[in-house]
Amino acid sequence: MTKKTSNTQITKAQIYRAVASSTAIETGASVEKIEQQLKRSQKRAKAVGLAR
C-alpha cells in the first residue's frame, strides 16, 4: 500500500476560518463575527512591542 503525501499550503485565512468555525459551534456566534474579532486581535497584538 502506498501513501500519498499532500504538499498543500495552509494559509492564515484557512486557519482563521477553522478557528472561527470551531468557536462558532461551541458558542453559537456567527463565523464571520468571530473571524473579524480574531483579525482585530491579531492587529492589536502586532502593535504591542515586546519588552527588551
C-alpha positions as CSV (number, residue, x, y, z in Angstrom):
1,M,0.0,0.0,0.0
2,T,1.5,3.3,-1.0
3,K,1.0,6.5,0.9
4,K,0.4,9.8,-0.9
5,T,1.7,12.9,0.8
6,S,0.0,16.2,0.2
7,N,2.1,19.3,-0.4
8,T,-0.8,21.8,0.0
9,Q,0.0,25.1,1.8
10,I,-2.2,26.1,4.7
11,T,-2.9,29.8,4.6
12,K,-3.6,32.2,7.5
13,A,-7.1,32.7,6.1
14,Q,-7.8,28.9,6.4
15,I,-6.5,28.9,10.0
16,Y,-8.7,31.9,10.9
17,R,-11.7,30.2,9.3
18,A,-11.1,26.9,11.1
19,V,-10.7,28.5,14.5
20,A,-13.7,30.8,13.9
21,S,-15.9,27.9,12.8
22,S,-14.9,25.7,15.8
23,T,-15.5,28.6,18.2
24,A,-18.9,29.4,16.5
25,I,-20.0,25.8,17.0
26,E,-19.1,26.0,20.7
27,T,-20.5,29.5,21.4
28,G,-23.4,29.8,18.9
29,A,-22.0,33.0,17.4
30,S,-21.6,33.6,13.7
31,V,-18.4,32.5,12.0
32,E,-17.9,35.9,10.3
33,K,-18.1,37.8,13.6
34,I,-15.6,35.6,15.3
35,E,-13.3,35.7,12.3
36,Q,-13.3,39.5,12.4
37,Q,-12.6,39.5,16.1
38,L,-9.6,37.2,15.5
39,K,-8.2,39.5,12.9
40,R,-8.7,42.6,15.1
41,S,-7.0,40.9,17.9
42,Q,-4.1,40.0,15.7
43,K,-3.7,43.6,14.5
44,R,-3.6,44.8,18.1
45,A,-1.1,42.2,19.2
46,K,1.3,43.3,16.4
47,A,1.0,46.9,17.6
48,V,2.3,45.9,21.1
49,G,6.1,45.9,21.3
50,L,7.9,43.3,23.4
51,A,9.9,44.4,26.4
52,R,13.7,44.1,25.9
